[in-house]
Amino acid sequence: MVFYLAMVIILLFVVWGVLMPEQLSEVANIVFQFTIHQFGWFYLMVMFGFLIFSIVLAFGKYGNIKLGDDDDDPEYSMIAWFAMLFSAGMGIGLVFWGVAEPLSHYMTPPEGIAGGTAEAARTAMRYSFFHWGLHPWAIYTIVGLTLAYHQFRKGRKSLISATFYPLIGDKVDGPIGKGIDVLTIIATAFGVATSLGLGALQINGGLSALFDVPHSAVTQLWIIIIVTVLFLTSSLLGVDRGIKILSTTNLYIAFFMLLFVFLVGPTAFLLDTLTNTLGSYVQNLVQMSLRLSPFSQDTWIGNWTLFYWAWWIAWAPFVGTFIARVSKGRTIKEFILGVLIVPTLLSFVWFSIFGGMGLHLERDTGIAIAQAAQEDVTSALFITLDQLPFGAISSIFAILLIVIFFITSADSATFVLGMLSKGGDPNPGAVPKLVWGVLQSTVAIVLLISGGLAGLQTASIVAALPFAIIIVGMCVALLKSLREEDRQRRIRERKRQRKLDELID
């Protein structure tokens, strides 16, 4: 029932996007603007709350509880685990925005700062750190941790609805639970379909820059078809032989590209950028986390920060479910620090090197990368690489990186949608994965051709508001369950102590 209801809703949106793309985009944008203006404060408060909740859990008395039985060992090595976290979480987004976002903020910074200045450059880097740092990974941490705890520790289904058992009991199997699961599938399918479209645009941009391949819907159609065949093949191979190998390979390629740009670029400048921005980020974290502009009505926060927060929340069910699936055997503290800190630091290094390189070229060499990025976001990375030695070769590696990130993200999403469609089965069969893989790609193709991609992207972000409320409920349910487990542990310890005292007497 959950599967068919979710599919019908998704297909109705697709039909709407095909027949009336402008209307879909307009309606979705109206709802999105209403959501941002009326509930922007809520997005900021809950995202900051999720970060604090994660840190408190990691260093609190529940940190040593295992996500599984007490004698379970982690299923994957640290390197493989980190690679899968990074690839599923935001890998392709970093490649897409690594150069483009700092340059965009540099040209159009938040209120009170003049564009194109040194202060604008510093602010651009700080907000890039902010948008891709602790906050998004905190949301993934909460969803992934809650799912992993209930699945591996309590033996419940790997469904968002199952995490509410401590609050509503058997009602998780009723209409309330089914409604939560339908919303989860819709948010996941919408988010991934739009990401497939954006990934196709980025690959097309790279091929256009290197080989003069036409930047057209036909080219993007073939890109999606080819990549779909690749990610479905990977999906059918399973997590161990598919996603794990590709994610690890991608981590090495990403590291190679980082090292290459770091060494051939202005190394000291990039290190200075990382150090200065990290200090500024830590110093201004609370202020940025709760920053709105009620007196000036400035739209920058809504267009960037609130947009990102809603987007990460919309992605949370997919990324959180996948992270939970590969995290059995970790302790709560290990899970939180691994998911929250390591990918955040990698994101900081990525933006410092690629964003710093773009700003250096823009400010110190006079190459108008920022203007080009405003006209075509997909061009920023390749223009930057073209200014370096072996620019064509590094651009080819960048395209390869994007393609593999594309495959691992789509593969992970297909796997998760298969799980959700099979009632939380941690090993869904080939058929549901194939069905969802083909459906996701079809949605992306139809929307790219019809021009409705922006409308669907905005619609998926609108779904983030109810899902943010669901995640708050997940936090409450997790805390209640952890307290109950701790109470039961103390009761058992007192009983053992009484028996020991009796034996001594």
Backbone hydrogen bonds, N-H to C=O, Kabsch-Sander energy under -0.5 kcal/mol:
donor,donor_aa,acceptor,acceptor_aa,energy
5,L,1,M,-2.6
6,A,2,V,-2.3
7,M,3,F,-2.2
8,V,4,Y,-2.5
9,I,5,L,-2.1
10,I,6,A,-2.4
11,L,7,M,-2.7
12,L,8,V,-2.2
13,F,9,I,-1.8
14,V,10,I,-2.0
15,V,11,L,-2.7
16,W,12,L,-2.3
17,G,13,F,-2.6
18,V,14,V,-2.1
19,L,15,V,-2.9
20,M,16,W,-2.7
24,L,20,M,-2.5
25,S,21,P,-2.5
26,E,22,E,-2.3
27,V,23,Q,-3.0
28,A,24,L,-2.7
29,N,25,S,-2.0
30,I,26,E,-2.1
31,V,27,V,-2.4
32,F,28,A,-2.5
33,Q,29,N,-2.8
34,F,30,I,-2.2
35,T,31,V,-2.5
36,I,32,F,-2.8
37,H,33,Q,-2.6
38,Q,34,F,-2.6
39,F,35,T,-2.5
40,G,36,I,-1.1
43,Y,39,F,-1.9
44,L,40,G,-2.1
45,M,41,W,-2.5
46,V,42,F,-2.7
47,M,43,Y,-2.2
48,F,44,L,-2.0
49,G,45,M,-2.3
50,F,46,V,-2.7
51,L,47,M,-1.7
52,I,48,F,-2.2
53,F,49,G,-2.8
54,S,50,F,-2.2
55,I,51,L,-2.0
56,V,52,I,-2.6
57,L,53,F,-2.2
58,A,54,S,-2.2
59,F,55,I,-1.8
60,G,56,V,-0.7
60,G,57,L,-0.6
63,G,60,G,-1.4
65,I,62,Y,-1.7
67,L,330,R,-2.9
68,G,66,K,-1.7
72,D,69,D,-1.8
75,E,328,K,-1.3
81,W,77,S,-2.7
82,F,78,M,-3.1
83,A,79,I,-2.4
84,M,80,A,-2.1
85,L,81,W,-2.3
86,F,82,F,-2.6
87,S,83,A,-2.5
88,A,84,M,-2.2
89,G,85,L,-2.3
90,M,86,F,-1.8
91,G,86,F,-1.1
94,L,90,M,-1.9
95,V,91,G,-1.5
96,F,92,I,-2.2
97,W,93,G,-2.9
98,G,94,L,-2.2
101,E,97,W,-2.3
103,L,99,V,-1.5
104,S,100,A,-2.2
105,H,101,E,-2.6
106,Y,102,P,-2.1
107,M,103,L,-1.9
108,T,104,S,-2.6
113,I,110,P,-1.3
116,G,106,Y,-2.5
117,T,114,A,-0.8
121,A,117,T,-1.9
122,R,118,A,-2.2
123,T,119,E,-2.6
124,A,120,A,-2.5
125,M,121,A,-1.9
126,R,122,R,-2.1
127,Y,123,T,-2.6
128,S,124,A,-1.5
129,F,125,M,-2.2
130,F,126,R,-2.3
131,H,127,Y,-2.6
132,W,128,S,-1.3
133,G,129,F,-0.5
133,G,130,F,-0.7
137,W,133,G,-1.3
138,A,134,L,-1.9
139,I,135,H,-1.7
140,Y,136,P,-1.8
141,T,137,W,-2.2
142,I,138,A,-2.4
143,V,139,I,-2.0
144,G,140,Y,-2.7
145,L,141,T,-2.9
146,T,142,I,-2.3
147,L,143,V,-2.2
148,A,144,G,-2.7
149,Y,145,L,-2.7
150,H,146,T,-2.1
151,Q,147,L,-2.6
152,F,148,A,-2.8
153,R,148,A,-0.7
153,R,149,Y,-1.8
154,K,149,Y,-1.2
156,R,150,H,-2.9
158,S,424,G,-0.9
159,L,157,K,-2.0
163,T,159,L,-0.8
163,T,160,I,-1.0
164,F,161,S,-1.7
165,Y,162,A,-1.5
167,L,164,F,-1.4
168,I,164,F,-2.7
169,G,165,Y,-2.2
171,K,168,I,-1.7
172,V,169,G,-1.7
173,D,170,D,-1.8
174,G,171,K,-1.7
177,G,171,K,-1.1
178,K,174,G,-2.5
179,G,175,P,-2.5
180,I,176,I,-1.9
181,D,177,G,-2.2
182,V,178,K,-2.5
183,L,179,G,-2.2
184,T,180,I,-2.0
185,I,181,D,-2.3
186,I,182,V,-2.5
187,A,183,L,-2.6
188,T,184,T,-2.3
189,A,185,I,-3.0
190,F,186,I,-2.7
191,G,187,A,-2.3
192,V,188,T,-2.5
193,A,189,A,-2.4
194,T,190,F,-2.2
195,S,191,G,-1.7
196,L,192,V,-2.5
197,G,193,A,-1.7
198,L,194,T,-2.5
199,G,195,S,-2.9
200,A,196,L,-2.2
201,L,197,G,-1.9
202,Q,198,L,-2.0
203,I,199,G,-2.5
204,N,200,A,-2.5
205,G,201,L,-2.2
206,G,202,Q,-2.0
207,L,203,I,-2.6
208,S,204,N,-2.4
209,A,205,G,-2.0
210,L,206,G,-2.0
211,F,207,L,-2.8
212,D,208,S,-1.3
213,V,207,L,-1.3
216,S,214,P,-1.4
220,Q,216,S,-2.0
221,L,217,A,-2.1
222,W,218,V,-2.1
223,I,219,T,-2.2
224,I,220,Q,-2.4
225,I,221,L,-2.2
226,I,222,W,-2.6
227,V,223,I,-2.7
228,T,224,I,-2.4
229,V,225,I,-1.9
230,L,226,I,-1.7
231,F,227,V,-3.0
232,L,228,T,-2.4
233,T,229,V,-1.8
234,S,230,L,-2.3
235,S,231,F,-2.4
236,L,232,L,-2.3
237,L,233,T,-1.2
238,G,234,S,-0.7
238,G,235,S,-1.0
241,R,237,L,-0.5
242,G,238,G,-2.0
243,I,238,G,-0.7
244,K,239,V,-2.8
246,L,242,G,-2.3
247,S,243,I,-2.9
248,T,244,K,-2.1
249,T,245,I,-2.4
250,N,246,L,-2.6
251,L,247,S,-2.0
252,Y,248,T,-1.7
253,I,249,T,-2.1
254,A,250,N,-2.9
255,F,251,L,-2.2
256,F,252,Y,-2.4
257,M,253,I,-2.4
258,L,254,A,-2.6
259,L,255,F,-2.7
260,F,256,F,-2.4
261,V,257,M,-2.5
262,F,258,L,-2.4
263,L,259,L,-2.3
264,V,260,F,-2.6
265,G,261,V,-1.7
267,T,265,G,-1.8
270,L,266,P,-2.4
271,L,267,T,-2.3
272,D,268,A,-2.5
273,T,269,F,-2.4
274,L,270,L,-2.3
275,T,271,L,-2.5
276,N,272,D,-2.8
277,T,273,T,-2.5
278,L,274,L,-2.3
279,G,275,T,-2.0
280,S,276,N,-2.3
281,Y,277,T,-2.7
282,V,278,L,-2.3
283,Q,279,G,-2.2
284,N,280,S,-2.0
285,L,282,V,-0.8
288,M,284,N,-2.8
289,S,285,L,-2.2
290,L,286,V,-1.4
291,R,288,M,-1.1
292,L,290,L,-0.5
297,Q,293,S,-1.9
303,N,299,T,-2.6
304,W,300,W,-1.9
306,L,301,I,-2.8
307,F,302,G,-0.7
308,Y,304,W,-2.9
309,W,305,T,-2.8
310,A,306,L,-2.4
311,W,307,F,-2.1
312,W,308,Y,-3.0
313,I,309,W,-2.1
314,A,310,A,-2.3
315,W,311,W,-1.7
316,A,312,W,-1.2
319,V,315,W,-2.4
320,G,316,A,-2.9
321,T,317,P,-1.6
322,F,318,F,-2.0
323,I,319,V,-2.9
324,A,320,G,-2.4
325,R,321,T,-1.8
326,V,322,F,-1.3
327,S,324,A,-1.5
329,G,67,L,-2.3
330,R,327,S,-1.7
332,I,65,I,-2.3
333,K,63,G,-2.8
335,F,331,T,-3.0
336,I,332,I,-2.6
337,L,333,K,-2.5
338,G,334,E,-2.3
339,V,335,F,-2.9
340,L,336,I,-2.9
341,I,337,L,-1.8
342,V,337,L,-1.1
345,L,341,I,-2.5
346,L,342,V,-2.1
347,S,343,P,-2.3
348,F,344,T,-2.2
349,V,345,L,-2.3
350,W,346,L,-2.4
351,F,347,S,-2.6
352,S,348,F,-2.3
353,I,349,V,-2.2
354,F,350,W,-2.7
355,G,350,W,-0.6
355,G,351,F,-1.0
356,G,351,F,-1.1
357,M,353,I,-1.6
358,G,354,F,-2.2
359,L,355,G,-2.4
360,H,356,G,-2.3
361,L,357,M,-2.4
362,E,358,G,-2.2
363,R,359,L,-2.9
364,D,360,H,-2.8
365,T,360,H,-0.6
365,T,361,L,-1.0
366,G,361,L,-0.5
367,I,361,L,-1.6
368,A,366,G,-0.5
369,I,367,I,-2.5
372,A,368,A,-1.4
373,A,369,I,-2.7
374,Q,370,A,-2.0
375,E,371,Q,-1.4
376,D,372,A,-2.4
379,S,376,D,-1.8
380,A,377,V,-1.1
383,I,379,S,-2.5
384,T,380,A,-2.1
385,L,381,L,-2.5
386,D,382,F,-1.7
387,Q,383,I,-0.7
387,Q,384,T,-1.2
388,L,385,L,-1.6
391,G,388,L,-0.9
394,S,390,F,-2.6
395,S,391,G,-1.9
396,I,392,A,-1.8
397,F,393,I,-2.1
398,A,394,S,-2.0
399,I,395,S,-2.4
400,L,396,I,-2.4
401,L,397,F,-2.5
402,I,398,A,-2.4
403,V,399,I,-2.7
404,I,400,L,-2.4
405,F,401,L,-2.6
406,F,402,I,-2.8
407,I,403,V,-2.5
408,T,404,I,-3.0
409,S,405,F,-2.6
410,A,406,F,-2.4
411,D,407,I,-3.0
412,S,408,T,-2.6
413,A,409,S,-2.4
414,T,410,A,-2.6
415,F,411,D,-2.3
416,V,412,S,-2.5
417,L,413,A,-3.0
418,G,414,T,-2.1
419,M,415,F,-2.0
420,L,416,V,-2.8
421,S,417,L,-2.2
422,K,418,G,-1.1
422,K,419,M,-0.5
423,G,420,L,-1.0
424,G,419,M,-2.9
425,D,419,M,-0.8
425,D,422,K,-0.6
433,K,429,G,-1.0
434,L,430,A,-2.6
435,V,431,V,-2.7
436,W,432,P,-2.4
437,G,433,K,-2.4
438,V,434,L,-2.6
439,L,435,V,-2.3
440,Q,436,W,-2.8
441,S,437,G,-1.9
442,T,438,V,-2.4
443,V,439,L,-2.6
444,A,440,Q,-2.3
445,I,441,S,-2.5
446,V,442,T,-2.8
447,L,443,V,-2.4
448,L,444,A,-2.1
449,I,445,I,-2.4
450,S,446,V,-2.3
451,G,447,L,-1.3
452,G,447,L,-1.1
453,L,447,L,-1.0
456,L,452,G,-2.1
457,Q,453,L,-2.5
458,T,454,A,-2.3
459,A,455,G,-2.2
460,S,456,L,-2.4
461,I,457,Q,-1.4
462,V,458,T,-1.8
463,A,459,A,-1.4
464,A,461,I,-1.5
465,L,462,V,-1.4
467,F,463,A,-1.4
468,A,464,A,-2.5
469,I,465,L,-1.4
470,I,466,P,-1.8
471,I,467,F,-2.3
472,V,468,A,-1.8
473,G,469,I,-1.9
474,M,470,I,-2.0
475,C,471,I,-2.0
476,V,472,V,-1.9
477,A,473,G,-2.6
478,L,474,M,-2.6
479,L,475,C,-2.5
480,K,476,V,-2.2
481,S,477,A,-2.2
482,L,478,L,-2.7
483,R,479,L,-2.3
484,E,480,K,-2.0
485,E,481,S,-2.4
486,D,482,L,-2.4
487,R,483,R,-2.3
488,Q,484,E,-2.5
489,R,485,E,-2.3
490,R,486,D,-2.1
491,I,487,R,-2.0
492,R,488,Q,-2.3
493,E,489,R,-2.3
494,R,490,R,-2.2
495,K,491,I,-2.2
496,R,492,R,-2.4
497,Q,493,E,-2.4
498,R,494,R,-2.4
499,K,495,K,-2.3
500,L,496,R,-2.4
501,D,497,Q,-2.6
502,E,498,R,-2.4
503,L,499,K,-2.2
504,I,500,L,-2.1
505,D,501,D,-2.4
